[in-house]
């Protein structure tokens, strides 16, 4: 018996020989279900969509109860029996509830529900059913598992299959689709999201407001490279575009200096006040803040000469006496130990504390600094010996002081270490406005590790920030003035400047935020939304697929 394809694509198999197409069409028309012409309702669809997973959940419980011989039902009856015997009978007698009756099976209850829905004047819309399916499967979100598991859970609750092997097969497909849905949303988000280089992140994290060309300096795409090249040349234009480009780069250069000083002050929980201009005054503010933090920490500390301290001092004195110190410097060192340490400690019962400790440390550090910068080798060795003496006193104070005070001293030391690098950069810059290159040089010079190993490994203090500035910010903010003065008397640069102003002005508002992933641009917001919604894809894609399967 042959198979016959009907006009709507339906294939009728095993058609008896001799049956004409007209006869087959008549029989098929009578047997085919009539199209539902009722108007659609979103909320009716939601109701029907929620019902499917709920009935499947109930069916799962019913199947489990049957598998254990009705144990679950017995437990439920045992729990409800006392209430049925008292409150239940009283309510039945009062006519408030119907007399107790047996409950239908899940299949019978579902069939009755569908029959009632078919008799309603409206039918559920597909969109409403989808929303209902999502809502009905939400409880599975609390179950463990990633995208695959969530997709499998959703599919299992929406299946029309009743055989365990067929249900398992659909759940496996749903799990795979859940993984596909999650990866698809994340993939789209990755394409939409603007990408910022690590150097750009370093700068913007410290508050550097970059220009459009700086934001795209490390871009690998053609528009980004074009924008950077345009801005590099726009600084020489004579009109408003040139002024805007130069002003933006000048602002970024000042922000870089402010970010460096904020890095110092950040160790102390402070920031450079907005009313203090960057440059020499800002460096002076940081110096004062670091010095005050160091003094405040020492005031609350106490140095007790323990055994370790006594051993360190004995070794220091022995080393100095047997070293290369000339007689005058050796005598100076002995006087410093006697006057700055022993005399003051003896006056306070053998300890140094509070202002006394602060005074001793201040004197020793000042003398160490003066002698260490001497051109005489013997005096530099004296400076090193005094530095070691101060370090031993501080070490003893750390061991015998409260942890809070030691933590405050640590913060001051970290701030001072960064300040040394900032000072090294500022001393070679006009007005203290140093460039990234100058800070990078100061960072390299201040590295005290053997053979500059910290710098070689990229672990130098403030090295990441200095290198980021060198890569993103130009060493100068624009042309020196010669090109601008020459362009003032030429027509073409003016025309180009005026024509480029509006697009470049728009770029200053859009490009830097997009490149640094700050809030605002539509693409960034959409990308963040898609990344957040990626787990939802592991549920919705299987639900859509299951809906198509159920409609077959």
Secondary structure by P-SEA (a helix, b strand, c coil): cbbbbcccccccccccccccaaaaaaaaaaaccccccccccaaaaaaaaaaaaaaaaaaaaaaaaaaacaaaaaaaaaaaccccccaaaaaaaacccccbbbbccaaaaaaaaaaaaaaccccccaaaaaaaaaaaacccccccccaaaaaaaaaaaccccccaaaaaaaaaaaaaaaaaaaaaaaaaaaaabbbbcaaaaaaaaacccccccccccccccaaaaaaaaaaaaacccccaaaaaaaaaaaaaaaaaaaaaaaaaaccccccccccccccaaaaaaaaaaaaaaaaaaaaaccccccaaaaaaaaaaaaaaaaccccaaaaaaaaaaaacccaaaaaaacccccaaaaaaaaaaaaaaaaaaaacccaaaaaaaaaaaaaaaaaaaaaaacccaaaaaaaaaaaaaaaaaaaaaaaaaacccccccaaaaaaaaaaacccccccccccccccaaaaaaaaaaccccccccccaaaaaacccaaaaaaaaaaaaaaaaaaaccccccccccccaaaaaaaaaaaaaaaaacaaaaaaaaaaaac
